[in-house]
Amino acid sequence: MAKTWIVLRTHDGQYLTQLDQFISWELARTLNQKGAWNIILDGDIDRRLLDVDRLVEFWRQPTDGKETLLGVGFMRRWGFTENTDGVVYTRCSGPDQIDLLDRRVVANYAESSQASKAGPADDMMKEIIDEQYINTTNRITDIYYSRSSAISAAHLSIAPDEGEGRSLDKQFAWRRVLTVLQDLAEASQWPTTSIDGIPVYFDLEYTGPAKFVFRTYPYRYGIDRTVTGGIAPVIFSKERANLANPSIEWIYEEEKNMVIGGGPGQESARMIDPENDPARHNASVWNYQESFKDARESKTLLSVATVAFVEMQRKLPYVEFNGSLLDTPRSRFGVDWNYGDEVTCQYMGLSFDGIVDSFHISVDAEGVEHIGASVKITEGIEGNPD
């Protein structure tokens, strides 16, 4: 049986206590999105332990595996309730570490260098974190607001640039930082890596008490465990009894194979560039699917064309596979595979390689675990774009 425990710290990392006795706890994490956690304890807990932004560390050591930090939460809600027998319980909950990336907006004007960037998606993300969280001098701030918005380098740092994401040209003034990061990640990877792009994932790596490093992960978040080229490959299938709820669909509902990009200018002087995919038009006599994409922030015809082309590829028809991955004696979560790993799934004679993009773990007072993880694999059905 795996061993699990929870460490509670102050907002700035001072140790408070280790929670070994609990009624239950659960943690859910999803790549590039906010996760959530909650804990139910006896009602006689020292109330001084409960406060805003307490850091909650979730630790696990699987059988035959090493101790691993599953995730870190911020305490944002707590309270007391009682059951019909009058027994009082303590409940506390909150988001995981990704919530820190959702606490700022890009506080700069549209034409500023902070809100208008071009370059590899992963490096762009790091610039945004640097300018909105650490080196905040150029943020638009209220002159009457006396507290600095900068987070100390003792608590937040940024990994070095890698320059491996798709090259993008974006504007994002006054938008939430997490939303911007998610858009950049999606634009970098959707819908396939065969057209000038690779997946980019991001996270706040917890490197010590109250210490986070913003890090990007080109290609994959974890380890390649696929049959096609991975280390110690892991296959999930119904035959191996480690795949549940599989489904596969071919989806053409949102396809667009002619996208007209509209750049700056007015009426007949407006910069226009269409991008199209004749092979996809000709899938049927009816399949000419057209749309317009606003690209007025672009400064050149090439930039307008790029916006239109990316939109056309976002609207590819695609094959989507979904499945639940099971923790079994022959495929152990935290030992044989983990959150963010790339694995192989097989279903109905087809094989798919994809990322373990989310997990949910809950533990009761007896230490019994319930682990769920999922994979969603999307492969574009490509034509021959001009």
GUTIPA-892712 format. One line per 10 residues: their letters; for each residue x, y, z of N, C-alpha, C. Coordinates in pm, whole numbers, plus 50000, padded with zeros to 5 digits. Layout:
! residues N
a) X Y Z X Y Z X Y Z  ...
***
This chain:
! residues 386
maktwivlrt) 50084 49880 50000 50000 50000 50000 50087 50125 50000  50054 50220 49920 50130 50345 49915 50113 50423 50045  50215 50496 50081 50212 50582 50199 50186 50725 50153  50095 50795 50220 50067 50935 50184 50068 51021 50311  50105 51147 50294 50102 51241 50406 50091 51383 50353  50054 51474 50442 50033 51613 50405 50114 51701 50498  50187 51797 50442 50264 51894 50521 50198 52030 50507  50177 52096 50620 50114 52228 50622 50219 52332 50660  50227 52440 50578 50323 52547 50602 50254 52682 50598  50320 52783 50655 50271 52920 50643 50287 52966 50498
hdgqyltqld) 50229 53080 50465 50238 53131 50328 50382 53152 50282  50473 53179 50377 50612 53203 50339 50702 53083 50369  50643 52966 50392 50720 52843 50394 50759 52787 50530  50720 52850 50641 50756 52798 50771 50674 52674 50804  50740 52572 50855 50674 52445 50886 50576 52463 51000  50455 52408 50984 50354 52412 51089 50329 52273 51147  50293 52179 51059 50262 52045 51109 50255 51947 50993  50261 51820 51026 50236 51714 50929 50104 51648 50964  50016 51638 50867 49883 51580 50889 49886 51433 50847  49888 51346 50946 49882 51203 50919 49744 51147 50947
qfiswelart) 49670 51214 51036 49537 51169 51074 49434 51259 51007  49356 51199 50918 49252 51275 50849 49137 51180 50817  49021 51237 50792 48907 51155 50751 48920 51121 50604  48958 51219 50526 48984 51195 50383 49050 51317 50323  49114 51297 50209 49164 51411 50130 49164 51372 49984  49163 51474 49898 49171 51449 49754 49242 51564 49685  49305 51531 49574 49379 51627 49493 49358 51592 49347  49329 51693 49266 49314 51674 49122 49399 51776 49050  49477 51730 48952 49560 51820 48873 49538 51791 48725  49545 51898 48643 49532 51888 48499 49638 51975 48434
lnqkgawnii) 49704 51923 48332 49810 51998 48265 49758 52132 48214  49833 52239 48240 49805 52375 48192 49674 52432 48246  49619 52374 48352 49496 52426 48412 49507 52422 48563  49420 52500 48628 49417 52497 48773 49359 52365 48823  49420 52309 48924 49366 52193 48991 49299 52234 49121  49259 52134 49201 49187 52163 49326 49216 52054 49428  49196 52087 49555 49218 51992 49664 49118 52019 49775  49096 51920 49859 49023 51943 49985 49060 51836 50085  49050 51872 50211 49083 51784 50322 48970 51791 50424  48931 51675 50478 48835 51669 50588 48906 51612 50711
ldgdidrrll) 48902 51689 50821 48971 51652 50945 48872 51651 51061  48919 51597 51175 48839 51607 51296 48820 51754 51333  48714 51781 51406 48680 51920 51439 48766 51984 51544  48853 51906 51611 48931 51963 51720 49068 52015 51675  49085 52040 51547 49212 52092 51496 49240 52231 51555  49365 52260 51577 49406 52393 51623 49370 52495 51515  49280 52585 51546 49233 52679 51444 49341 52774 51396  49447 52787 51471 49558 52875 51428 49630 52817 51306  49607 52689 51277 49668 52629 51158 49598 52671 51030  49479 52725 51041 49398 52758 50925 49406 52907 50896
dvdrlvefwr) 49458 52942 50778 49471 53083 50742 49489 53093 50591  49473 53214 50540 49477 53234 50395 49616 53202 50339  49616 53129 50230 49737 53091 50156 49835 53006 50236  49782 52933 50335 49866 52827 50390 49908 52736 50274  50033 52694 50274 50081 52602 50171 50056 52459 50217  49990 52381 50130 49952 52244 50163 50024 52151 50066  50120 52075 50117 50199 51984 50034 50143 51842 50043  50115 51782 49927 50062 51646 49921 50174 51552 49876  50211 51459 49965 50322 51368 49940 50272 51224 49929  50341 51146 49847 50305 51006 49828 50430 50924 49801
qptdgketll) 50437 50806 49862 50544 50710 49832 50479 50577 49797  50476 50542 49666 50415 50415 49627 50502 50298 49667  50442 50181 49677 50519 50060 49704 50626 50041 49596  50747 50019 49639 50862 50002 49549 50896 50131 49473  50850 50244 49521 50880 50371 49454 50937 50472 49553  50980 50585 49502 51036 50689 49587 50930 50792 49625  50954 50865 49733 50858 50965 49776 50851 51077 49672  50728 51121 49644 50703 51217 49537 50604 51321 49584  50630 51445 49549 50535 51552 49576 50429 51550 49466  50304 51523 49501 50196 51519 49403 50153 51658 49359
gvgfmrrwgf) 50161 51753 49449 50119 51889 49417 50115 51973 49543  50103 52104 49524 50097 52200 49635 49971 52282 49621  49900 52301 49732 49778 52379 49729 49791 52508 49808  49707 52605 49773 49691 52727 49851 49559 52716 49927  49561 52739 50059 49439 52733 50137 49359 52860 50114  49239 52846 50058 49154 52962 50029 49014 52950 50090  48988 52836 50154 48856 52817 50215 48868 52716 50329  48803 52745 50442 48803 52651 50553 48682 52679 50642  48641 52579 50717 48524 52596 50803 48493 52469 50879  48383 52473 50955 48344 52364 51043 48199 52329 51018
tentdgvvyt) 48170 52201 51023 48033 52154 51006 48014 52031 51094  47891 51990 51114 47867 51870 51194 47763 51782 51128  47772 51653 51158 47677 51558 51100 47553 51546 51189  47466 51454 51155 47340 51440 51229 47361 51393 51373  47479 51335 51401 47511 51292 51537 47578 51400 51618  47595 51519 51558 47658 51630 51629 47809 51627 51629  47869 51536 51550 48015 51530 51541 48064 51641 51449  48159 51721 51496 48210 51836 51422 48328 51795 51335  48328 51843 51212 48436 51817 51118 48495 51949 51070  48622 51943 51034 48690 52058 50973 48710 52028 50826
rcsgpdqidl) 48677 52123 50741 48700 52107 50597 48781 52227 50548  48886 52201 50474 48962 52310 50411 48990 52271 50267  49000 52372 50181 49014 52344 50038 49076 52463 49967  49104 52443 49840 49161 52551 49760 49213 52499 49627  49278 52585 49551 49337 52546 49422 49479 52495 49440  49534 52437 49333 49674 52396 49336 49764 52512 49299  49893 52484 49276 49992 52590 49257 49967 52674 49132  49897 52620 49032 49872 52696 48910 49788 52821 48938  49716 52823 49051 49636 52940 49086 49721 53067 49094  49847 53054 49131 49934 53171 49139 49944 53242 49004
ldrrvvanya) 49934 53167 48896 49942 53225 48762 49812 53292 48720  49708 53277 48800 49578 53337 48769 49548 53457 48859  49649 53509 48926 49629 53619 49020 49673 53754 48963  49713 53757 48838 49756 53881 48774 49692 53894 48636  49682 54018 48591 49652 54044 48450 49777 54102 48386  49781 54099 48253 49889 54169 48182 49854 54317 48189  49911 54386 48287 49873 54524 48318 49956 54622 48237  49937 54618 48104 50011 54704 48012 49924 54738 47892  49954 54851 47830 49879 54894 47712 49908 54803 47593  49816 54803 47496 49821 54709 47384 49949 54720 47302
essqaskagp) 50001 54839 47283 50119 54855 47197 50251 54840 47273  50244 54813 47402 50367 54801 47480 50437 54670 47450  50566 54665 47480 50642 54542 47458 50599 54431 47552  50540 54469 47667 50495 54368 47762 50367 54298 47715  50287 54365 47632 50157 54310 47589 50154 54276 47441  50265 54286 47374 50274 54255 47231 50409 54188 47206  50405 54058 47179 50531 53984 47169 50531 53891 47049  50651 53860 47003 50670 53763 46897 50790 53675 46933  50780 53546 46900 50889 53455 46928 50838 53320 46968  50927 53230 47012 50886 53096 47055 50788 53104 47172
addmmkeiid) 50686 53023 47167 50579 53030 47268 50632 53011 47409  50725 52917 47429 50774 52890 47565 50853 53008 47621  50936 53071 47538 51012 53188 47584 50919 53306 47612  50816 53321 47528 50719 53428 47548 50651 53415 47685  50616 53292 47722 50553 53267 47852 50642 53316 47966  50770 53285 47955 50863 53322 48062 50880 53473 48072  50880 53542 47959 50886 53689 47961 50765 53746 48033  50648 53690 48007 50526 53740 48070 50532 53723 48221  50576 53607 48268 50588 53584 48412 50689 53680 48473  50801 53700 48405 50903 53793 48456 50847 53935 48471
eqyinttnri) 50775 53982 48369 50728 54121 48368 50607 54145 48455  50524 54044 48477 50402 54064 48554 50414 54022 48700  50519 53942 48733 50532 53891 48870 50663 53932 48939  50771 53944 48863 50902 53963 48926 50956 54103 48900  50984 54135 48774 51032 54269 48739 50913 54353 48692  50841 54408 48788 50709 54467 48762 50712 54618 48740  50828 54674 48716 50842 54820 48706 50749 54882 48604  50730 54815 48491 50653 54875 48381 50505 54839 48382  50458 54770 48487 50314 54745 48498 50239 54875 48526  50117 54886 48473 50032 55001 48503 49978 54982 48644
tdiyysrssa) 50012 55069 48735 49969 55054 48874 49907 55184 48925  49822 55169 49022 49757 55282 49087 49860 55354 49174  49878 55483 49154 49980 55557 49229 49948 55561 49379  49824 55533 49414 49786 55535 49555 49802 55398 49621  49839 55299 49541 49856 55165 49594 50000 55150 49638  50023 55140 49768 50159 55151 49820 50235 55019 49818  50167 54905 49819 50238 54778 49823 50293 54741 49686  50412 54690 49682 50471 54645 49556 50402 54517 49511  50382 54504 49380 50320 54383 49328 50423 54275 49295  50550 54308 49309 50655 54211 49274 50662 54098 49376
isaahlsiap) 50684 53976 49328 50710 53862 49416 50860 53843 49426  50908 53826 49547 51052 53814 49571 51111 53696 49497  51233 53715 49449 51306 53607 49383 51331 53490 49478  51320 53515 49608 51335 53407 49705 51218 53309 49698  51106 53354 49641 50986 53269 49633 50952 53227 49490  50989 53306 49391 50953 53276 49253 51069 53306 49160  51107 53210 49079 51210 53230 48978 51164 53166 48848  51245 53181 48743 51206 53136 48609 51319 53053 48551  51283 52939 48494 51383 52853 48430 51439 52920 48305  51557 52881 48258 51616 52943 48139 51531 52920 48014
degegrsldk) 51545 53012 47918 51476 52998 47789 51526 52874 47715  51435 52814 47638 51471 52698 47556 51443 52722 47408  51348 52811 47376 51321 52847 47238 51276 52733 47151  51193 52642 47205 51152 52525 47129 51006 52526 47088  50927 52620 47137 50786 52626 47100 50766 52687 46963  50645 52673 46912 50611 52735 46784 50631 52886 46791  50681 52947 46686 50699 53091 46679 50564 53158 46659  50529 53250 46750 50399 53316 46748 50415 53467 46751  50309 53536 46712 50304 53683 46717 50170 53719 46778  50170 53767 46906 50045 53784 46980 50039 53917 47054
qfawrrvltv) 49915 53966 47073 49887 54079 47161 49788 54033 47267  49804 54081 47391 49720 54027 47499 49706 54126 47616  49693 54255 47588 49679 54355 47693 49556 54329 47778  49570 54347 47910 49460 54346 48007 49393 54209 48022  49454 54105 47972 49399 53971 47988 49466 53902 48107  49398 53805 48166 49454 53731 48278 49576 53652 48232  49679 53650 48315 49804 53586 48277 49783 53438 48246  49708 53367 48330 49688 53224 48305 49619 53201 48171  49520 53283 48139 49449 53269 48011 49545 53290 47894  49633 53388 47906 49732 53414 47800 49825 53294 47785
lqdlaeasqw) 49873 53240 47896 49962 53123 47890 49892 53005 47824  49766 52984 47859 49690 52874 47800 49671 52893 47650  49643 53017 47609 49627 53045 47466 49757 53022 47389  49869 53063 47448 49998 53042 47383 50029 52892 47372  49998 52817 47477 50021 52673 47473 49936 52607 47366  49810 52647 47358 49720 52588 47259 49764 52624 47118  49800 52751 47096 49844 52794 46962 49973 52724 46921  50056 52689 47020 50183 52624 46989 50165 52479 46945  50060 52412 46995 50052 52268 46971 49936 52224 46884  49833 52302 46871 49713 52254 46802 49727 52266 46652
pttsidgipv) 49680 52170 46575 49626 52042 46619 49725 51928 46603  49842 51957 46548 49937 51850 46520 50077 51908 46518  50174 51826 46552 50312 51874 46554 50377 51875 46417  50307 51827 46316 50370 51814 46184 50373 51947 46109  50303 52049 46160 50301 52179 46092 50364 52283 46183  50496 52287 46184 50571 52391 46254 50524 52411 46397  50518 52306 46475 50478 52326 46614 50501 52203 46698  50516 52226 46828 50527 52118 46924 50442 52155 47045  50398 52055 47121 50324 52088 47244 50414 52161 47343  50357 52256 47414 50427 52325 47522 50339 52319 47647
yfdleytgpa) 50394 52265 47755 50325 52261 47883 50399 52352 47981  50328 52396 48084 50391 52484 48183 50344 52445 48322  50426 52480 48421 50389 52451 48560 50476 52537 48651  50436 52544 48777 50520 52602 48881 50581 52486 48959  50706 52458 48934 50775 52350 49003 50808 52394 49145  50774 52311 49240 50797 52342 49381 50934 52288 49419  51028 52377 49447 51166 52336 49471 51207 52343 49617  51118 52385 49704 51146 52396 49846 51036 52473 49913  51039 52486 50045 50933 52557 50115 50909 52697 50059  50789 52719 50005 50747 52849 49949 50838 52894 49835
kfvfrtypyr) 50894 52799 49760 50981 52832 49648 50928 52765 49521  50895 52847 49422 50845 52797 49295 50935 52842 49181  50948 52756 49080 51017 52792 48956 50916 52776 48843  50895 52886 48766 50809 52873 48649 50890 52804 48541  50835 52693 48491 50908 52610 48396 50816 52570 48281  50872 52567 48161 50799 52516 48046 50855 52381 48006  50769 52300 47943 50806 52164 47908 50772 52140 47761  50865 52165 47671 50839 52135 47530 50825 51984 47508  50740 51948 47416 50715 51809 47376 50625 51734 47476  50671 51723 47601 50590 51653 47701 50631 51700 47839
ygidrtvtgg) 50541 51682 47935 50566 51723 48073 50651 51620 48147  50629 51492 48115 50697 51385 48186 50791 51305 48099  50779 51173 48104 50871 51081 48036 50801 51015 47918  50876 50991 47811 50824 50919 47696 50822 50769 47730  50700 50716 47745 50683 50574 47774 50602 50505 47663  50610 50559 47542 50535 50502 47431 50607 50382 47372  50531 50300 47302 50587 50185 47233 50679 50229 47120  50650 50343 47060 50724 50388 46941 50863 50442 46971  50896 50464 47097 51031 50515 47121 51059 50549 47265  50977 50500 47355 50990 50539 47494 51079 50448 47577
iapvifsker) 51106 50495 47700 51182 50419 47798 51082 50337 47879  51104 50208 47891 51013 50119 47965 50869 50146 47923  50833 50114 47797 50700 50149 47745 50586 50094 47829  50476 50171 47832 50355 50131 47902 50240 50135 47802  50167 50026 47792 50052 50019 47702 49926 50006 47786  49826 50088 47755 49696 50080 47820 49595 50025 47720  49524 49920 47761 49423 49860 47675 49325 49782 47762  49209 49751 47706 49112 49670 47779 49167 49530 47803  49243 49480 47707 49300 49346 47721 49397 49338 47839  49464 49449 47869 49558 49453 47982 49488 49494 48112
anlanpsiew) 49360 49518 48105 49278 49552 48223 49324 49681 48292  49386 49771 48216 49428 49899 48274 49372 50020 48199  49271 49996 48114 49205 50104 48040 49055 50089 48058  48990 50199 48100 48845 50198 48118 48782 50313 48039  48657 50298 48008 48577 50402 47941 48641 50453 47812  48694 50365 47727 48755 50416 47602 48648 50462 47504  48683 50563 47425 48595 50609 47318 48680 50669 47208  48630 50661 47085 48700 50719 46971 48596 50779 46877  48625 50901 46827 48534 50969 46735 48611 51038 46624  48553 51041 46505 48604 51120 46394 48513 51243 46384
iyeeeknmvi) 48571 51363 46399 48491 51485 46418 48521 51586 46308  48418 51621 46233 48428 51719 46125 48340 51842 46151  48275 51849 46266 48171 51949 46291 48219 52093 46281  48343 52121 46324 48391 52259 46327 48494 52287 46217  48501 52200 46117 48603 52216 46014 48588 52348 45937  48700 52413 45912 48710 52526 45820 48832 52503 45733  48812 52503 45600 48925 52476 45511 48956 52592 45418  48888 52705 45437 48921 52832 45371 48905 52942 45475  49015 53004 45515 49010 53110 45616 49065 53238 45554  48984 53344 45559 49023 53474 45506 49073 53559 45621
gggpgqesar) 49200 53594 45617 49258 53678 45721 49240 53826 45687  49189 53901 45784 49168 54045 45764 49262 54126 45850  49361 54189 45787 49461 54267 45859 49420 54412 45881  49515 54502 45900 49484 54643 45923 49436 54711 45796  49374 54828 45814 49323 54905 45701 49171 54900 45695  49114 54981 45606 48969 54992 45594 48924 54959 45452  48809 54892 45441 48742 54863 45314 48841 54808 45210  48846 54871 45091 48930 54818 44985 49079 54828 45015  49114 54913 45114 49255 54928 45151 49296 54832 45262  49202 54747 45305 49235 54654 45413 49325 54542 45361
midpendpar) 49422 54503 45441 49515 54396 45406 49443 54261 45422  49428 54186 45313 49354 54061 45313 49442 53948 45260  49436 53833 45327 49506 53715 45276 49424 53591 45308  49384 53513 45205 49312 53388 45229 49409 53269 45231  49379 53173 45318 49453 53047 45323 49353 52934 45302  49391 52833 45223 49295 52728 45192 49361 52592 45183  49278 52487 45185 49324 52350 45178 49238 52275 45076  49280 52273 44948 49199 52211 44842 49169 52064 44868  49263 51992 44927 49240 51849 44952 49123 51829 45046  49109 51917 45143 48997 51907 45235 48868 51958 45170
hnasvwnyqe) 48875 52061 45084 48755 52106 45010 48690 51987 44941  48777 51904 44878 48731 51802 44785 48694 51670 44852  48685 51672 44986 48642 51550 45054 48498 51515 45017  48421 51617 44980 48286 51595 44926 48251 51714 44838  48143 51704 44764 48103 51816 44678 48050 51933 44761  48026 51909 44891 47970 52014 44978 48073 52071 45076  48195 52022 45075 48284 52045 45190 48369 52171 45181  48328 52270 45105 48398 52399 45105 48349 52475 45229  48434 52484 45331 48397 52542 45461 48479 52669 45483  48412 52783 45487 48479 52913 45486 48456 52989 45616
sfkdareskt) 48557 53070 45655 48540 53159 45771 48632 53280 45755  48608 53380 45839 48689 53502 45840 48759 53511 45975  48887 53549 45974 48964 53563 46098 49020 53704 46108  48981 53776 46212 49030 53913 46234 49178 53908 46272  49261 53978 46195 49406 53982 46220 49455 54127 46215  49372 54217 46263 49405 54360 46248 49527 54402 46329  49567 54319 46428 49687 54352 46505 49814 54322 46426  49803 54249 46313 49920 54214 46232 49970 54335 46154  50101 54339 46132 50161 54455 46065 50205 54426 45922  50215 54299 45884 50259 54263 45750 50163 54161 45690
llsvatvafv) 50168 54149 45557 50083 54051 45490 50120 53909 45533  50249 53884 45554 50293 53752 45600 50233 53720 45736  50228 53820 45824 50170 53798 45956 50020 53769 45948  49950 53840 45858 49807 53813 45835 49789 53670 45784  49874 53630 45690 49866 53495 45634 49890 53390 45742  49984 53418 45832 50013 53323 45940 49894 53306 46032  49829 53418 46068 49710 53411 46154 49601 53327 46087  49579 53351 45958 49476 53277 45885 49512 53129 45875  49639 53100 45849 49683 52961 45835 49667 52886 45968  49709 52950 46079 49697 52885 46209 49551 52858 46242
emqrklpyve) 49462 52955 46210 49320 52934 46234 49267 52817 46150  49310 52807 46026 49266 52696 45941 49310 52562 46000  49432 52557 46053 49480 52433 46112 49412 52404 46247  49372 52508 46319 49292 52489 46441 49158 52425 46409  49109 52449 46289 48979 52398 46249 48989 52274 46160  49098 52200 46176 49108 52071 46108 49000 51975 46159  48950 51887 46074 48878 51772 46129 48979 51686 46206  48929 51610 46301 49025 51537 46385 48964 51408 46438  49054 51320 46479 49017 51197 46550 49047 51221 46697  48951 51188 46784 48970 51210 46928 48951 51079 47003
fngslldtpr) 49052 51042 47082 49045 50924 47168 49044 50970 47313  48956 50913 47393 48950 50940 47536 48950 50808 47613  49015 50809 47729 49014 50689 47811 49059 50719 47953  49017 50633 48045 49060 50642 48185 49169 50539 48208  49279 50582 48267 49395 50496 48291 49389 50444 48435  49412 50315 48452 49395 50252 48582 49529 50217 48646  49535 50235 48776 49650 50193 48856 49634 50046 48889  49718 49961 48832 49709 49817 48854 49846 49763 48894  49852 49639 48944 49983 49583 48983 50085 49580 48869  50037 49574 48744 50129 49567 48630 50150 49704 48565
srfgvdwnyg) 50078 49806 48607 50099 49942 48557 50071 50037 48672  50173 50059 48754 50159 50130 48880 50179 50280 48863  50081 50356 48909 50091 50502 48907 50204 50546 49001  50292 50631 48951 50404 50677 49031 50527 50590 49023  50515 50473 48957 50630 50384 48938 50648 50356 48790  50548 50293 48728 50557 50258 48586 50513 50371 48494  50429 50461 48544 50382 50576 48467 50339 50685 48565  50328 50806 48513 50298 50917 48602 50228 51029 48527  50182 51126 48601 50121 51248 48546 50217 51314 48449  50168 51345 48329 50249 51412 48229 50330 51322 48140
devtcqymgl) 50335 51192 48169 50408 51099 48083 50333 51080 47950  50408 51045 47846 50347 51008 47719 50341 50856 47712  50220 50802 47691 50198 50658 47693 50125 50615 47566  50116 50486 47547 50046 50430 47431 49914 50369 47477  49806 50402 47405 49674 50342 47429 49632 50267 47304  49574 50149 47323 49529 50067 47211 49381 50035 47227  49306 50054 47117 49162 50032 47122 49110 50004 46982  49030 49900 46969 48966 49863 46843 49067 49849 46728  49182 49792 46760 49283 49769 46658 49366 49891 46622  49342 50004 46690 49416 50128 46664 49507 50159 46782
sfdgivdsfh) 49615 50231 46754 49712 50267 46857 49731 50417 46859  49730 50476 46980 49744 50620 46997 49851 50648 47102  49934 50747 47075 50030 50796 47174 49980 50930 47226  49975 50944 47358 49925 51069 47414 49973 51093 47556  49948 51215 47605 49995 51259 47735 49891 51226 47843  49937 51178 47959 49851 51162 48076 49825 51302 48129  49710 51361 48090 49691 51504 48111 49624 51542 48241  49575 51446 48318 49515 51480 48447 49515 51359 48538  49510 51385 48669 49492 51277 48765 49408 51328 48881  49342 51233 48948 49265 51261 49068 49296 51151 49167
isvdaegveh) 49337 51190 49287 49369 51092 49390 49296 51129 49518  49235 51031 49582 49169 51053 49711 49212 50943 49806  49220 50978 49935 49268 50886 50037 49176 50896 50158  49136 50780 50214 49051 50783 50333 49135 50762 50458  49068 50755 50573 49138 50749 50701 49221 50622 50717  49184 50515 50645 49260 50390 50652 49375 50387 50551  49393 50496 50478 49500 50503 50380 49467 50438 50247  49340 50402 50227 49300 50341 50101 49292 50447 49993  49359 50422 49882 49365 50519 49773 49263 50486 49665  49216 50592 49601 49140 50580 49477 49206 50673 49376
igasvkiteg) 49263 50616 49272 49340 50694 49175 49271 50688 49040  49252 50804 48982 49200 50811 48847 49288 50901 48763  49311 50864 48640 49389 50947 48548 49325 50934 48411  49346 51033 48328 49282 51030 48197 49378 51075 48089  49344 51037 47967 49421 51079 47850 49322 51120 47742  49351 51230 47677 49272 51276 47563 49369 51299 47449  49351 51224 47342 49446 51228 47230 49372 51279 47107  49422 51389 47052 49361 51449 46934 49462 51447 46820  49423 51388 46709 49509 51384 46591 49435 51446 46474  49493 51550 46414 49430 51617 46303 49427 51530 46178
iegnpd) 49316 51539 46105 49305 51471 45976 49350 51572 45871  49472 51560 45825 49533 51664 45745 49502 51650 45596  49498 51764 45530 49485 51767 45384 49617 51807 45323  49612 51907 45234 49732 51955 45167 49721 52105 45152  49742 52181 45264 49716 52326 45262 49808 52400 45167  49751 52502 45099 49831 52594 45015 49884 52706 45101
***
